[in-house]
Amino acid sequence: MADNRPDAGSGESRRLAPSWTVALVALSPAFDLYEAGRVSLVWFGIGVVSWAAATGPVAASRFGRRVGAWFRGIGALGRAIVILGVAGAWTGVVVTFEPPAVPIDSFVLGGSAGE
């Protein structure tokens, strides 16, 4: 079995294991859906399929590789700006339009399951 951990002097940073990342992402919508007492199975299914496609065949496509290379190429500050920009835009959409929480939480939870 190969040891894929970074060497102490390699300068690579340690990242959270995918299982911990998925668990952390799934906690908030899972808790919200538990409080609401229902899950939208349609949006859950859409989340599973779309996130599985995005992390699988779409990421492996020519377009996905170009986006990945661009994202890595803009550096840590550039990535932080993009992530904060998307989070800010999403917050603006939620505040402006007040979409129902159950479909959104179901989609995110489905995406966590599809990852």
C-alpha positions in Angstrom: 0.0 0.0 0.0 1.5 3.3 -1.0 2.0 6.1 1.5 0.6 9.3 0.0 1.3 11.5 3.0 3.5 14.5 2.3 7.1 14.4 3.6 7.9 16.6 6.6 10.2 18.8 4.5 8.3 18.7 1.2 6.4 22.0 1.9 3.1 20.3 1.0 0.3 21.1 3.4 -1.9 18.5 5.0 -5.5 18.4 3.9 -8.6 17.0 5.6 -9.4 13.5 4.5 -12.4 13.5 2.1 -14.5 11.5 4.6 -14.1 14.3 7.2 -14.8 17.0 4.6 -18.0 15.3 3.5 -19.1 14.8 7.1 -18.5 18.5 7.9 -20.4 19.7 4.7 -23.3 17.3 5.4 -23.8 18.3 9.1 -25.5 21.7 8.5 -28.1 20.6 5.9 -28.7 17.3 7.7 -29.5 19.2 10.9 -31.7 21.7 9.1 -33.6 18.9 7.4 -34.0 17.1 10.6 -35.5 20.2 12.2 -37.8 20.7 9.2 -38.9 17.1 9.4 -38.7 16.4 5.7 -36.3 15.9 2.8 -37.0 16.7 -0.9 -36.1 13.4 -2.5 -36.1 15.0 -6.0 -33.5 17.6 -4.9 -31.5 15.0 -3.0 -31.3 12.9 -6.1 -30.4 15.9 -8.3 -27.6 16.7 -5.7 -26.3 13.1 -5.8 -26.2 13.0 -9.6 -24.8 16.5 -10.2 -22.1 16.4 -7.6 -21.0 12.9 -8.7 -20.8 14.1 -12.3 -18.9 17.2 -11.3 -16.3 15.3 -9.3 -16.0 12.4 -11.8 -16.5 12.7 -15.5 -16.8 16.5 -15.7 -13.6 17.0 -13.6 -11.8 14.5 -15.8 -12.9 16.2 -19.0 -10.7 18.6 -21.0 -12.8 21.6 -19.6 -12.5 20.3 -16.0 -8.7 19.9 -16.3 -8.4 23.4 -17.7 -10.5 24.9 -14.9 -8.5 22.9 -12.3 -5.2 24.1 -13.8 -6.4 27.7 -13.8 -7.7 27.5 -10.2 -4.3 26.0 -9.0 -2.5 28.6 -11.1 -4.1 31.7 -9.5 -2.4 31.0 -6.2 -3.8 30.9 -2.7 -4.8 34.5 -2.6 -6.6 34.2 -6.0 -8.4 31.1 -4.8 -9.5 32.8 -1.6 -10.9 35.7 -3.6 -12.8 33.4 -5.9 -14.2 31.4 -3.0 -15.2 34.5 -1.1 -16.7 36.0 -4.2 -18.9 32.9 -4.9 -19.9 32.8 -1.2 -20.8 36.5 -1.3 -22.8 36.1 -4.5 -24.6 33.1 -3.0 -25.4 35.1 0.2 -26.7 37.9 -1.9 -29.0 35.5 -3.8 -30.3 34.0 -0.6 -30.9 37.3 1.1 -32.6 38.8 -2.0 -34.8 36.0 -3.1 -35.2 34.0 0.2 -35.5 30.6 -1.5 -37.0 27.7 0.5 -34.4 25.9 2.7 -35.6 22.3 2.2 -34.7 22.0 -1.5 -31.3 23.7 -1.0 -30.4 21.6 2.0 -31.6 18.5 0.3 -29.4 19.3 -2.7 -26.3 19.9 -0.6 -27.0 16.8 1.5 -27.4 14.8 -1.8 -24.2 16.2 -3.1 -22.4 15.1 0.1 -23.8 11.6 -0.5 -22.8 11.6 -4.2 -19.3 12.7 -3.6 
